[in-house]
Amino acid sequence: MLKLPAALAAELRAQGQRAYPEECCGVLLGRARGDTREVVEARACANARAGTRDRYAIAPGELIAAQRAARERGLELLGFYHSHPDHPPEPSATDRVEAYWEGSSYVIVSVTRGQADDLRSFVLRGGRFEAESVTP
């Protein structure tokens, strides 16, 4: 289960809208307790694949900075988020191929014609995405 406060979920949706028609992306920092991950911060990252409209990549330097910030604050990197412009919040074939952070949450925000709507999360287990519940 992913605990994502309503204010952070709204922030992810707003980022998706601002990035539209490109994908937004970022990392989720917080604390993990058993199968529950509690998000404390959603850290926006520049999309290193901007201009492709349907791909995202977080630059290694930004990822390292996020990991460092988490460690300094006693937090963990729980997962990632990105938007799907004009597509449902389901992992794409590219998402499946490029995901490799086992046990991490991958949040996807659907943005249709510039308006964010559905938000879903998936955990990568055994190289496969499994839907996980999202609660505030």
N, C-alpha and C positions, 0 to 999 in steps of 0.2 A: 504494500500500500504506500502511496505517495501522499504525504501531507503537504499540500500547497496552499498557503494562506490566500484568501480571496484577493487581497491587494496585489500579491505577486502574480496570480493568474491574470488579473487585469493588466498588469505591466507586460506580461508576455503577449497578450492579445494586442496591446497598444504598439509594442515593438513590431509585431507582424504587420499591422496596418501601416506603420511608418515605412517599413521596408518594401511593401507591396509596389510593384509586382515581383520584386526579388524576394528571396528567403532571408529571414533574420536568423540569428543563431546566438547561442550563449551557453553558459554552464550553470549548473545548479549546485549551490553550496549548502551544507547543513549537517545534520547528524543522523546516523543510522542506528536503529535499535532493532535487532532481529530482522524481520521482513518489512519493517516500517522505516521509511526514509522521510525525515522532516526537513523541508526546505526552509532556510533562513534567508538566503539571498539568491536572486537570479542576476547573474553577472553577464551583461550584454557583451558580445564580441563582434568584431568586424567580420563580415563574410568575405573570406579570401577568394571566393568564387563569384563575387558580385559580377553581374552582367550575363550570367548563364540562365537566370530566371528560375531554374529548377534544381539547383545544386547549392550546397553550402560546405564550407570548410572553415575551421577555426585555426588560425595561424599557430604554429607551435609555440612561439613566444608568448602569445596571449594565454594559451593553455597552461604553460609553465607559471606565468604570473598568477593565474587563478588558483593553481595548486599551492603556490607559495602563500597567497593571501588566506586561503583556507587553513593551512597549517598554522600560520601566525595567529589566527583567531580561534584555534582549537576546533575547527570544522573539517569536514571531508568534502571532496568533490563527489557529489551523489549521482550526477548525470548531466545530461545535455538537453537543450531544447532547440527547436527550429520551426519555421512556419512552412506551410504548403500553400502557396498561392493558387487559388482556383482548383484545389484538389482536396480530397478528404484527409482527415488526420489519421492516416494509416501509413505504416512504413512502406516506402517505395522499394523497388528492386535495388536501387542505388543505396538507399538507407541500409538495407540488409547486407549488401556486399561490403560497405564501408564501416559498419559497426563492429567494434572489437573490444569495448570496455565491458567485459563480463560483469554481471550483477548490477550494472548501472541502469538508471531510469533514462528513457528517451521520450521527452514530451514533444508532441507535435500539435501545432495550432493551425487550424484551417482558416484561410483568409479568402473569402469569396467576393470578387469585384471590389476589393479594398476594405471589406468589413470582416473583422474577425468573428468567428462563430465557435465551432466546436473545438475542444481541447481534450486530447487523450494522452495517456502515458503507457509505455511499454518497457518491460525489463528484458535485458539481453541475458539469456540463459542457454548455455550449450550452443551458442551461435545462432539462436533463434529468438525472435521477439515474442514475449508473452504479455498480453494486456494486463495492466494493473489498475486497481481502483485509485481514483484521485479524490481526496477529501480536503476541505479547508482546514 
